[in-house]
Each structure stands twice: as C-alpha cells, then as structure tokens.
C-alpha cells in the first residue's frame, strides 16, 4: 500500500511540474497582452463585457444578461444597468437605464500605471447627464469600470476586455 501511495504522490508532483510555465513564457505572454491592450486602446477599438456590479448602497451582484461598453473611435456605446440614487432624473426616459446610450466621447486619456494596468478616463454626455468612465485594464484581460454621473451615485462594474482586432 505504501508503494502505491508513493507512486501516486510522485505522479502528482510530476504532473504539477509539467504544467507550470517558464519565466520566459510568462514574460512573453505578458508582453503580448501588453501590446494587444496598448494597440486596442490606441486605436480606440475595444469592448468590455460586464459580468458583476457593485452599487454604492446596495448589495453587489452578478449580472445574468449581457452588458457591454464599446469604444469605437470617438463614440462610446454603453449598455449597462443602473442601481442607485438619482439626484435628478430624466422624466422622458424613465423605463430605460441612464447608462444605456450611444454618444460622442468628449475627453479621452489613457496610459499605463506603475502597477502594470492601463488606466483610461473618458468623458461623455447622455441627455442632461455628464458621465465619466474610469477603466482599469489589467494584462490578464480583467477590467474594473467606475462610472461617475453628475446627477447620480457612482457605480462600479467588473468584466473582461474583448479586443476588436
């Protein structure tokens, strides 16, 4: 029995060692992700699929429907839910989320931080509301999105980056 157990432990150790990547492979993958993210942001051609939301005063939750934020050139397409307090609401669009719109980007700034993430800050307008989107894109493809409207509480989303190239 000890002999079989020893062989089993040795086999598990060998399989664990076989699946690890070398330092060069990890660095090459990180550089490729870095270039791909930089190119997508520089070309302003990327999509973020949202799967989790953290409202300010409500419980965080996973999203079951498909929500996205797409940047194409000087245009942003935002299809996001909103949970939170509105300080001033748009009476004409009560049945629609205030973060569901297509609009021109008025300000776009992007750059890499010291912590190896791409930080993007863009500003746009939806009817009466000025909205700031702050995206942090990590080299593994995860995205943290902070949306700060002027007339509502801010809200945070997380998701995955989909490059349009």
DAKARA-V171983 format. One record per pair of residues at least 12 apart in sequence whose ideal C-beta (glycine too) atoms are under 10 Angstrom apart, sorted by the first residue. I is the first residue (numbers start at 1). J is the second residue. Records with the same first field share a line. If there is no record, write none. Layout:
I->J  J
This chain:
29->139  140
30->116  139  140
31->139
32->139
33->116  137  138  139  140  141  161  163
34->112  116  118  139
36->139  141  161  163  165
37->110  112  117  118  137  138  139  141  161  163
38->110  111  112  118  137
39->163  165
40->71  118  137  161  162  163  164  165
41->71  108  110  111  112  118  119  120  135  137  161  163
42->110
43->71  72  73  163  164  165
44->71  72  73  74  75  76  105  108  110  120  122  164
45->70  71  72  73  163  164  165
46->69  70  71  72  120  135  137  143  161  162  163  164  165
47->68  69  70  71  72  77  159  160  161  162  163  164
48->67  68  69  70  71  78  80  133  135  137  141  142  143  144  145  157  158  159  160  161  162
49->63  66  67  68  69  70  143  159  160  161  162
50->63  65  66  67  68  69  78  79  80  81  143  145  157  158  159  160
51->63  64  65  66  67  157  158  159  160
52->67  144  156  157  158  159
53->67  80  81  82  83  84  145  147  155  156  157  158  159
54->83  144  146  155  156  157  158
55->81  82  83  84  85  153  154  155  156  157
56->83  84  85  152  153  154  155  156
57->83  84  85  153
58->83  84  85  153  155
59->83
60->83  156  158
61->81  83
62->158
63->80  81  157  158  159
65->79  81
66->79
67->79  80  81  97  99  100  157  159
68->80  159  162
69->99  122  133  135  143  145  147  157  159
70->102  162  164
71->105  108  120  122  133  135  164
72->102  105  164
73->104  105
74->103  104  105  106  108  122  124
75->102  103  104  105  124
76->101  102  103  104  105  106  108  122  123  124  126  131  133
77->100  101  102  103
78->97  98  99  100  101  102  103  124  126  131  133  145  147
79->97  99  100  101  102
80->97  98  99  100  101  133  145  147  155  157  159
81->97  98  99  100  155  157
82->96  97  98  99  100  147  149  152  153  155
83->97  153  155
84->98  147  149  152  153  154  155
85->151  152  153
86->98  129  149  151  152  153
87->149  150  151  152  153
88->128  129  149  150  151  152
89->128  129  151  152
90->126  127  128  129  151
92->127  128
93->126  127
98->126  127  128  129  131  147  149  151  152
99->126  129  131  133  147  149  152  155  157
100->126
101->124  125  126  127  129  131
102->124  126
103->124  125  126  127  131
104->124  125
105->122  123  124  125  133
106->122  123  124  125  130  131
107->121  122  123  124  132
108->120  121  122  123  124  133
109->121  122  123
110->122  135  137
112->137  139
113->136
115->136  138
116->138  139  140
117->135  136  137  138  139  140  142  143  144
118->135  136  137  138  139  143  161
119->134  135  136  137  144
120->133  134  135  136  137  143  145
121->133  134  135  146
122->134  135
123->148
125->150
126->149  151
127->151
128->149  150  151
129->149  150  151  152
130->148  149  150  151
131->147  148  149  150  151  152  154
132->146  147  148  149  150  154
133->145  146  147  148  157
134->146  147  148  154  156
135->147  157  159  161
136->158
137->160  161
138->161
139->161
140->160  161
141->159  160  161  162  163
142->158  159  160  161
143->157  158  159  160  161  162
144->156  157  158  159
145->157  158  159
